[in-house]
Amino acid sequence: MTLLMALATQVVLMCIGYRYAGSVSRAMSEQTESLQAEQFQRNTLNELSDMNSLMLLLQTSDYSNLFRNLMKLRPEEYVAREKELLNEKLDSLRISPELFQSIYFIGSNQNQLSYRKTVGGEFKEMPDLNIDALSYAKIYDFFISNYNQISRYGKGEYLSKYRETSGLLSEENRASIEAMIDDLDDQPVMVRGNKNILVLFVLNKDLFRRVMPDGIGDARFSVVNAKDQLLWSTSDEASFRSAVVQAQGTDKEGADGNRHTVLPLPTFDLRIVYTSEKTDDFLKQSDLLRRLVLVSGLTLAAVSIFTYAYLKQIFRPFRTVSSRLKNKLVNANNEMVLLPIPEAIVRNRFRRISMRTQFMIMFSAALMLPAVVNGLLFSRTINSEVSSWISQSADKLGKWSVTSIGNQIRYAKNVTNQIGSSRQFQNYLIDNQVNRAVSEDQVDLKLFPGLNDISYFVLLDDSGKSMYSSIFSNNIDNFKTDFRLLENRDDAYWLTQYRDVFNHLSVAVVKRLDIQFQNRAAYLLVVPKDTLFRLVETDQIRVAFVITDSNGERVNAYRTMTEASKSGLTYRYSDRLAGTSWKIELEFMFNDALVKSQAFQQQYALSIMLVFVIAAGAAIAMAYVLTRPIQRLRETMHAAEGDGIPRQLDQEQRGELAGIVTSYNRMIAQLELTTAQNRRITEENAQNKIRQNELMSLKTQAELHMLQAQINPHFLYNTLEMINMQSMRNGNREVSSTVNALADLLRYSIAKGADTAPLDRELNHAANYLKIQQARFGSFDYSFEIEAEARPYPVLRFILQPILENSIKHGFEGWEEGGRIVIRAERLEAGLELTVSDNGIGMSEKDRARLETEWASGLSEWSLEDRGIGLKNVYLRLKLYYKEGMSMAIESGPMQGTTVRIRLPWTEGEEA
């Protein structure tokens, strides 16, 4: 019993802990997946924005004039110089090969140049490729149908649109088009340009992979365009890729059984699909249940050993007493010897603490200690596992955060490089702002969407003097910068420990421009917005971070780490930011996990307190049950000592107590043996007296039977026969017939034997009864309609006479003639149907319903008086004999007669 209660306690604690672990597991899985998906969405948007900025820049006149100014009609030296300058401009943009694979600049006709720029490689002319040739080949319209969209087609799809047989195409045109198709095969492509120039951006196949960190497990992401083309996916499984394309909603189960979360990229007409398995949570991947069961098993084993040892110690004195009693009870001659047990044994063996108290201590310890120990061990094990899960989540989210901020840093540098390399932007700064001149080639700042993500920018000379600022342009002296911070390098670089115009410690990106102002080098200083370093977070998972440079100086921070540590369950992650010498330290606050942990601890504490209460009650109850036999033995001995009557005890238990009870019972049995011998003589005398009384009683009963035998059925039959003979001599045949009917009726009524009789005999009895009643009243006639097959059918006796009596007494009450009774018997497939019908006054619907209600109320409500002759008597006897196999119904109405219908089950073979 103790082990069962201890097991039940551990099961309850295990269920609470496992439920808490499952709750945290599901919450951490869902929240981590949600944040991963949102981080991927944000990183992808930044990547696409960076790409879009570059595309817009490449469509400006700085980069497109070479392909729309009839360069094939100009001097070769001029064309070569312009080509070299353009190639230098393209190289100065530092386009990442992870973003673009190549760029096609295609002129409108054969007088325009067309080039293919391989990122990080050659700048190759394609003299036989132009918009006119693409139009003749029907490829141009196909490109335009995908304008400003990222698309991905295989070679076969391009060739299906390609009209190779066009007479307007030369062999050189065909070769150039087919070479381009080979280059575009299964590559993500973005189409831009206008009627004068077509720009094809061939993207890197793994464009989207660099927005996600390495080592984040089996997270699966995909990018799908508006035409349901799968542009990129982390999985190559065909079934998975098909299910991803079909995914349209949010958090819906796909055809592959996975859960797909769809996040839109509306600006670029794309959607992201994040896929996770339905069962992919931390709990399913851990061995927590096995460890909890192992801890529970060890605890149960310890409880078993403790209980066995303690009980053995408790019952040790009883084993000693039992062995003493057994050895002293009978001597060598098998004679009973009653010797006292030395008191020294009792004093040494039995403790001063009562047995009941010892049992209570044992049961309380056996239940409470495992509850406390298991509570602590379960809590430690579960919290350790949960901590591991949260640590894994923090590790994943940390990698995503580092990647996200790294992308933001790269994006800010790219924006600075792009606008700093733009000749139009440079002219806008120098001519329009510094010289206050009006340029004929006005630049549209909308071509540089990256400017939306910066706080302000400043144009500086190499002495740090401000020549222009995008804000506070009337006080440009406020933007003077230490010239030592301006480095002579071509690529953009970061400044840390920079004091902005508001005297806030900030960061800035600096780019040396390819222009001079008053024979001095010019620099572009860009101060990004604070949102550059913000991360995705939720109410359940908050984040704080600090970014430091190589000298340990703070670059940027969001929430203080101390504030984060005080607000909830926190985990830290640190790493280097790619492309910089900076280090980021993040701290994630898992508020939801903290709430669940607090609820878990409260439930454990309440459960343990409840176990304490139950253990105390159980200990008292068990101690009472176990000490009850000893108490009974003690009470029995005291009672025998008081009244001198020895009593034995029922031996229901085994073990040490059973030995003491057995010895005690043997002693009592030996004492009772002598008493029984004396009692036997007294009992024999009493039995002789009883036999004499019984003989006298038998004699009296015999005399009574002799008196009763003087009046018997034969005496009645002889008397009726004498009346019949005298009626015959006097010629009164009606009296003779009536007497014969009465004799048969009496003979049937008092006959001994079975409870049933053939239907034929029951019908004869009914006929005799009707004959007598007809002779008495003369107000009715009767008839029988009996099937021959029904006559041998065994039925319960005396079931027709009460019904006939009811018809005569009640149906024909007050009638002098005209009554009619019909008795029918019909053999059915399942039994026999008896019908007694009369044309009497009938009964009302209320009386009929009342009678049937009394039948339906059950036999328990009928009194002895109801078992007389009548319909109730018949129903009662049929119900008792046939049980549920019978049915009895009444059909009647005022002045419409009465029909009683009885159905009996088939009992063929029963002795009548």
N, C-alpha and C positions, 0 to 999 in steps of 0.2 A: 504493500500500500504506500509506504514511504517512497519507494522508487517510482511508482506511478505518479504520485503527486509531484515529485521532483522533476520527472520527465515532462509532465504537463506544464510546470513552471518554465522549464527551458524552452518548450515549444512555443509558449506565449511570447517569451522574450525574443526568441529567434524570429517569430513572425513579425513582431514590431520592428526589429532591426532590419530584417530583409525587406519589409515594406518601405522603410525609410530609405534603404539603399536603392531599391528599385525606383522610388520617387526621385531621388537625386540623380540616379543614372539617366532616367528619361529626360529630366529637366536639363541636365548638363548636355546630353546628346542634342536635344532640340535647340537649346540656346546656342551651343557651339556651332551647330549646322547653320542656324539662322545668321549668326555673325560672320561665319565663313562666306556664306552666300552674299551678304551685303558688302563685305570687304572685297570680294571678287568683283561685284558690280561696280563699286567705287573705283577700284584699280583699273578696271576695263574702261570705264568712262574717262579716266585720266589719260589712259593710253590712247584711246580714240581721239580725245581732244588734242593731245600732242600731235597725233598723226594728221588731224584735220588742220591744225595750225600750219604744219609744214606744207600740206597740200595747197592751202590758200596762198601761202607765200610763193610756192613754185608756179602759181598761175599769174603772179604779178608780172609786169612788163620787164622787171629786172631779169627774169628767168625765161620769159616766153618770146621776147623780141627776136631772138635768134631764129625762131621757127615760123615767123610770120612777116618778116621784112624782105622777102624775095632774095634770100641770101644766095641762091644759086645763080642769080644774075649779077652779083657783086664780085669784086676782085677777090681772088683766092686768099691774098695776104690779109685782107680785111676780115674775111670769113674765118681764117685760121686764128687771128687774134681774138675775135669775139668768142670763138669756140673755147679757146684757152681760158679767157676770162670767166666764161660761164662755168667751165669745169672747176676752176678755182673757187668760185662762189659756192658751187655744190659741195665741194670738199670742206669749205669753211663751215658749212652747216652741221658737219659732223653727224650725218645721218647714220643711225644705228642699223647695222645689217640684221639685228633682231627685229626691226620694225619693217623695213623694206628690203626686198630682194633686188629689185630693179625698177627703173622708171622709163617709160616710153614717152618721148615728146614727138608727136606726129603732126607734120605740117598739112595744110589743106590740099595742096596740089603738087605737081611735079616741079614747080618753081620754088617750093619751100623745102627747108631742110627737115629731116627726121632723124632723131638720135635715140639710142638706148644707153641709159646710164646704169651700169652695174654698181650697186652700193659698195663703196670701198674698192672699186675696180675701174675698168676701162669706160671710156665715153665714146661709144662706137656709132658711126654714122650708118644710117639705113637708107640709101639713096632711092630705092625702089618702093618705099613704103610711104603712103600718104592717104589722106582721107578719101580722095577720089577713088583710089584703088580699092580701099576697104568698102566703099559704097558699091562699086561695080561687083565686088565679091559678096555683097549682101551681109557683110560682117559688121559694117558700121552701124546699121540699124539695130543689130543685136547688142552692140556695145551701148548704144544710146538707151535701149530699153532697160539697162541696168545702171543708168546714170546716177551718180552720187550714192550708190549702194555697194556694199561689199558682197561680191558674188563669187561662186566657185564652181567652175564647170570642167568637165573632162574633155579630152581631145575629141572624143566622138561627138559631143554636143556642139562643139565649135564647128566640126566638119559637117554636121547635119545642116548648119546654116550657110556654110561656105558654098558659093556658086563658082566652082572652079572653071566651068566652061564658058564663062563670059568672054565675048570677043574683044572687049575693051581692056582685058588684062594681058600684059606681056608675060613672058616666061619669067623675067626678073621679078615682076610684081607677084606672081604666084609663089616663087621661091621665098621672097621676103615674108609674105603672109603666112605661108606654111611654117617657116622658121619661128615666127612669132607665136603661132598656135602651139607649136611644140613647147615653147617657153612658158605659155600660159596654162599648159595641161595640169589640171587638178591643183591650181594655185589660187589663193584668194586674190581677187583683183578689185580695185576701185577705179571707176571711170570718172574723169573730170575733164574740164576744158570748155571750149565754145566752138563756133562755126569755123574759126580760123586755126584752131589748134586742138588736138585731142591728146590728153595726158592719161596714160594708163599706169597706175601704181600697182606693181606686183608685190603683194605683201608676203612676209615670211609666213610659212605654214604654222610655225609655232609662235605667232605673234602674241597670242593670249596666254601662252604658258609663262612668260616672264612676269606677268602680273600676279602670279601665285608663287608661294615659297616652296622649297623642296622639303621633303620629309614630313608631310602632313597626313600620312596614312593613305587610305583608299578613297579620299574625297574625289568625286567625279564631277567635272564641269564640262559644259558644252555651250557653244554659241551658234544660234540659228538665225537666219535672216528672214525678211518678210515673205520670201517665196518658199519658206520651209526648206531651205538648203542648209545642211549641216556644214558650217564653215570650219569648225574646229571642235575636238573633243579629246578628253584625256583617255578615252577608252576606244579600242578598235573593234569591239564586239559588234557584229552586224545587228543582232537583235536589240542590243542596247541602243545603238545609234538610231534604229528605226523608231523605238519607243520615245526617244528624246525628241525627234522631229514631230511626233504626234502630240507631245505634251503642250497643252495650251493654258491650263488653269494654274492655280497655286496650291501647293501641298496636296496634289492628287496622286492616286496610285495609278501607275502606268500599266501598259499591257505586259511589261516584263516583271510585274510584281514589286517594283521599286517605287519609292515616293519621290516625285519630281516637283521641285520648287522653281517656279518660273518668275524671273525678274526682268522687267523691260528695260531697254535702252532706247527710249523713244526718239531722241535726237538723231540717232543713227539707224533707226528702223530695224533694230536687232533685239533679240531676247536671249537672256542667259538661262540655262537650265542646270540647276544643281540637283544631283541625284544622290539619294542615300537609300540604303536597304532598310526595310521595315523593322528588322530585328537587330539593326546595327546600333546597339547601345552598349555602354560599358558593362552592365550587369551580365549580359550574355557572354561576354568575353572573359569574365573573371571566374575564379574558383572560390568565391566567397561562401557559397552554400556548403561546399565540401569542408572548408575550414570551420564554419560554425558547427557543423555536425560533428567534426572531430573534437572540438572543444566540449561540446555537449556530452559526447561519449566518454571522454576522460573524466568529466565531472561526475557522471553517473557511476562510473567505476569507483571513483573515490568515495562517493556516498554509500555505495554497496559495501565497501570494505569497512568504512567507519560504522555503519549500522550493524553489520555482523559482529564486529569486535565489541561494540558497546553492549549489544544484547547478550552476547556470550558472558560478558562480565556481570551483567545484571542477574542472569539465571544461574550463575555458578553456585551460590549458596543453596539454591533449591536442588541442584544435582547432588550436592553433599547430603542434604537432609533425606532426599529420596533414597540414596544408596544405604544410608543408615537404617531407615525404616524397613527396607527390603531385607537387609541382612538380619535384623533383630526380630522379625515378625514370626518366623518359624524356626524351631530348633532341629537338631539332628533326627529326632523321633517324629518329625512332622507335626509337632505339637505347637500350638500358638503360645508365643512368649511375648508379653507386653512389657518392654523396658523403656524407661525415659531416655530422651536424647540429651546428652550433656549440655548444659547451658553455655559452657565455654565455646562450643562450636557455634551456637547461635550468635553469641556476642562477637566472635571473630569473623564470621563469614558475612553476616548481614550488616550493611551500612546503616548509619543513623538516618540517612536520607530515605524517605519512603519510596517504595517502588513506583508509585504514581508520579512522584516528582522526578524520579530518574527517567521514566518514559517521556515525560513532558520535555525534559532537557534534551533527550535524544532526538525526538521528533522535531522539535524546534530547530535544533542545530542542523539536522539532516535536510530541512526544507529552507531555512533562512540563509545558511552559509552558501549553498549552491546558487541561490538566487542572487546574492550579493556578488559572489565570485564570478558567476556567469554574466551578470549584468556588466561588471567591469571588463571582463574579457571580451564579451560580445561588442560592447561599446568601443573598446580599443581596436578590435579587429575590423569592425565596420567603419569606424572613423578613419582608420589607416587606409582601408580600401577606397573610401570616398575621397580622402585626401589625395590618393594616387590618381583617381579619376579627374579631380579638379586640377591637379598638377598637369595631367596630360592635356586637359582643355586649355589651361594657361599656356602650355608650351605651344599648342597649335595656334592659339590666338596671338601669342607673342610673335611667332614667325610671320603670321599674316600682318601684324602691325608693323613689324620691321620692313616687310616688303612694301606695304602701303606707303609708309613715310619715305622709304627709299625711292619709290616711284614718283612721289611728290617732289622730292629733291631733284631728281633727274628731269622732271617736267619743268621745274622752274629754271634750271640751267638751259634746257632746250629752248624754252620761250625766249630767254635772254639772247641765246645764240642766234635764233631766227630773226628777231627784230633788230638785233645789232648788225646782222649781215645784210639787212634789207637796205638797198640804195635809196629807195623811196623814203623809208623811215629816217635815214640819215639826212636826206635833203630836207625832210619835214622839220627836223630839229635845227639844222644849220641855217637853211635859207629862211624859213618862215618864222623861226623863233629867235635865233641868235642875231641874224642880220636884219630881222624884221622886214624881210622882202617877201613878195608874193610870188610863189612858184607856179609855173604853168602846169606842172605835173603834180597836182594835189594828190596826196595819199589818203586813202580811206582807212582810218584806224580800225574799222570793223574787220579788215583783213588780218588783224592780229588779235584773235579772241583771247590769247593768253594774257593780254593786258588786263582782262577782267579779274584775274587772280592775283594781281599785285596791288600793293597799297599805293605806291607812287614810284616814279623813276626820275633820275637826275642825269644830266649831261655834264661831265667834268672835264677839265683839261688836266694835263699831267702834273700840275702843281696842286691839284685838289680843289681848284676854284670852280664854283658852280656857274655854268653858262645857261642852263635851263632846268626847270623842274615842272613836273606835271601838276603840282599843287603849290600854292603860295608863290606863284611866279613873280609877284611883286617884291618878294623878300628872298631872292635866290641866294643871298649871302648866308642865310641860315643853313644852307646845305653844304657849306664848305667841308671838305673831307681831308684828313691827314694824307698827304701825298705818298707817305711810306706804305700806305695800304694798297696803292695802285701798282700792279705788277705788269711787267712787259711780257705778256704771254698771249697766245692767239685764242685759246679756249676760255670759256667763262669759268669763274672760280668763285668760291664762297668767302665772305667776310664774316667772322664771328666777333663778338664783343663790339658790335657796331651800335653807336648811339644814333637813333633816328631823329627826325626833326622835332619829335615830341620828347626827346631826351630819354626815351625808353631803350633799354638794352635789347637789341634785336640782331637779326642777321640780314645780309644783303648779298646779291649776286653781281659781280663786276665783269664786264666784257670790254676789252680794248677794241675800238672801232678802227676800220680800215680807212679813216679819213684824218685830216689834220685841220686844226683851227688856229689861224695865225701862227702857222709853223709849229704848233704844239699838238702832241697826241691827244686824242679825245677818248674818254671812257664813258661807258653807260653803266650806271649804278641802279639796280632794281631792288626795291624793298618789297618782299612778298607779304601778303596778308597773313594774319595769325592763323587763319583757317587752313593754311598750307599744311600744318602739322597736326590737324585734328584727326581723330580716329573714330571709327564706328563703335557705338556702345548702346546698351539698352538699360532699362531700369533694373534688370536682374544682374547684369554684368557691367560694372563701371570700370573705367580705366584711368590711371594716372601715370605720367611718365616724365622723365627728365633726360634731355639730350646734352651731352658734354663733348667738348672738343678734345684734341690730343693732349692739351695741357690740363684737362680736368675742369676747365671753365664751362659754366652753363651756357648752352646755346639757346635752348628753348625748354619750356616746362608746361605741363597741364595738370593742374591740381598738385598739391604738395604730397609727397610720399607719406608724411606724418598724418595728413588728413585722410589719406586712403587707408592707412593702417587702423585708424580709429573707427572707420565707418563700416567695417564688415570683415568677412573671411577673405584674406588677401593672399595672393601668390605672386611671386616676382619672376621676371624674365629679363635677360639682358643679352645684347648682341651688338655687333658692329654694323653700321649702316653702309651698305655697298656703295662704292665710288667716293667715299669720304673717309676721313680719319676720325669720325665722330662715333660715339658710343651712346646707345639708348638703353635706359633702364625703365622697364614697365612694371606696374603693379596692378593686378586685376582684382577687383572687389566682387565677390560672388555673394550678393545679398540674398538671393533666393536660397542658395545652399545654406547660408547662415540661419535663415528663418526655419528651414527644415531641420537643421541640426538642433536648434533650440527646442523645437517641438518634439524631436526624437528623445532628447535628454529628459524632457518633462514626462513623456510617456513612460520611459524607463523608470524614472523615480516613482511615478504613481504605481506602476506595476509592481515594483519591489515592495512598496509600502503595502499594497494589497496582498502580496504574498506573505508579508509579515503577519497581517491580520488573519489570513486564512490558516497560516502555519500555526498560530497560537490556538485558534479554534480546533484545528485538526489534532494538534498535540494533546489538548485536553480530552477530546473525544476518543482518540486512540488509546490514551493512557487509561481511560475509564474502561474501554472494551477489554484491554489486555489484563488489567488488574481485577476485573470483575470475577473471574474464576477463583482467584485467591481470596477475594472478599467473601464469595459464597462459601468457600471451605471454612473460612474463619467463622462466619455466621452459623454454619451448620454445627461446628464443634461447640460453639457457645450455647446453641439451642439444646444440643444433646447433654451438655454439662448442666443446663438449667433444669430440664424436665426429665432427664434420665432415659430418654427414648433415643436409641441410636438411629441415624439416618445415613443412607448412602447418597453419593453425588453422581449425577449423569456425567459420564466421561466423554466430553465432546472435544477436548483438546488433546494434543500430543506433546511429547517432549518431557521436560523436567516437571512441569505442573501435572502432567498425566501420571508420572511415576508417583508423586505424592498422593494424588487422588486414588490411584490403584492400591497403594499400600493402605490408605485409610479405608477404602471400600472392603479390602480383604479383612481388615480388623472388624469392621461392622458386620460383615458376612459371617465371621466366626461367632460373634456375639449373637447374631440373629439365629444361628443354627440351633443353639441350645433352647432359645425361646420358642422356636418353631416346633421342636419335639413336644414340648409341654402343651403348646397350643393345639397340636394335632389331636390329642386325646379328647380335649374339650369339643373340638369341631366334630369328631366322630359321634359323640353323644348327641350333639345338636342335629346332625344329619339323620340319625335314627328317628328323632322326634319329627323332623320334617317329612320323612317317608310315611310315617303313620298318618300325618295330616293329609298328605297327597292321596293315600288310599281311601280315606274317608271322603275326600272330594270326588274321586273317580266313582265311588259307589253312588253318591248323590246324583252325579251327572248321568249315570246309566239309568237310574230310576226315572229321571226327567225325560230321557230319550224314549223310554218305554211308553210313557204317557203320551208323548208327541206322536209316536208311531201308531197310536190307536186311531188318529185321524190322518188319513193319507189320501192321495189322489184316487186310489182304487175305490175308496169309500164313496167319493164324489161321483166317479164314473158309474158305479153300480146304482147309485140313487137316481142319476139322470136316465139310465137305461130302464129303470122301473117306471119312471114317469112316461117315457117314450112308449113302453109296451101298453100301459093303461090308455094312452091317447090313441093308439092304433086300435085297441079293442072297442073304444068308444067312437071310432071313425073320425077322429079329429086329426086329420093329417097336417094341418098348418102348425098345430102345437108340436106334433112329432118332428116336423122339419126344423122348427125353431130350436127344439131341445137338442137335436143332432148337431145343429150349427154351434150351439153353446158348448156342447161337449167337445167338439173339435177345437173350438176357440180356446177352451181351458187347457186342453191337452197340449196345444202349441205354445200356450203362454207359460206353463210351468215345466215344460220339457227341459231337461238338463243337456249340456253338451257345448258345442261351439257357439260363438257369437253370431255366426252367419248361417244362412240357409239358402237353398236354391230359390230363385225368384218365383218359381211355380208354387212352392209351399207358402211363401209370403203372400202371394196373390190369393191362395185358398183361404188363408187366415183373414185377408181383407174381405173376401166374399162372404165368409161366415159372419163377420162383424156387420157388414151391410145388410145381410139377410135379417139379422136380429133387429137392427135399427129400423129397417123398412117395416118389419112386423109391428114395431112399437109406434112409429110415427105415420107411416104410409104416405108421406108427403113428397116422395121422390122416387125416381127410377135410377138404375145404374147399369153400366155396360163396361166390358173389357176389350181393348184393342191391343193384343199382345203378339209380337213376332215370335215365331216358333224358336228361332235361334236364341232368343233372349231368355226363354224359360229356365234353362239349366244354370243361368248366370248366378253366382253366389253373391248375395247381398246381405247387409246388416239386418238383423231381425227387428220387427216392430217399427218400421219407418213409414208404413202406409197408414196404419190405424189412426195415429194422432192427426194426420192431415185430413183423413176422412171425417174424423170426429169434429175437426174445426169447420169443415164444409157444412155438416149437418147442423151443428150447434149454432154457428154464426151466419152461414150463408143462407140457410132456409128458415131462419128465425121468423116465426109468425106465419109460415106457409102451410097450407093444408094440402096442396097438390102442385104439380108442375115442376118440381125440382128434378134436376138431371145431373148425374155424376158420371164422368168418363175417365177410366184409368187406362193409360197407354204405356207401352214399353217398347223401346226401339234399340236394336243393337247398332252401335256406332263403331267406327274404326278404332277409336281410342278407348272405348268402354261402353257404358250403358246409359240411356237417358230414360227416366221415369217421369211421367206427367200425370198430375191429378187435376182435372178441370171440373168446375161446376158453373151453373148459370144462376147462382144466387145473387144476393144484393151487393156483393163485392165490398170494397173498402176504398176510402179516400186516398188521394195521392200522399197526403200528409201522414196517414197511418202507415201506408206501405213504406214510405221513406224512413219513418221512425223505426219500423221493424228491421229494415235492412241496415240502418245505422247501428242498431243494437248488435246485429251480427258482426258488423265491421269493427265494432269497438273492442273485440277480443274476448276471450273466455274469462279473463281475469276479473271482469266486472260483473259476472253472473253469480247470483247467490244460489244457495241450495234450493230455494223455493222455485227458481226458474227452471229446475231440472225435472219438473213434472211432465205430464202428458201435454203435448202441444208442439207448435212449430219450433219453438226455441229448443225443446228437448231433442227433436229430430236433428236440427242443425248441430247441436252440441255433440250428440253421439256420432254423427257422420264426421264431424271435424276431428274428434278425438281418434276415430278409427282410421279414416282415410287421409287425414292431415290435409296437405295442399292439393291432393289429387282430386278432391270433390268440389262441386259448386252447387249452390241452391239459390234460386231466384223466384220472385213472386211477380206475376203480372195481374193487375186488377184495376178496377175503376168502379165508381158508384153505378150500381144497377147494370154492371157489365160482367158479372161473374168474377171468379178468381181461378188462376192457374198457377200451380206450384210445380216448378221444373227442377228436377234433380239429375245431376250428371255424376256418374261414378266411374273410377278408373277400372281398367280391365284387370281382373285377378284370376285369370284362368289357371286351373290346377289347384286352387285353394280348396281345402276340405270344407264342405258345408256342414 
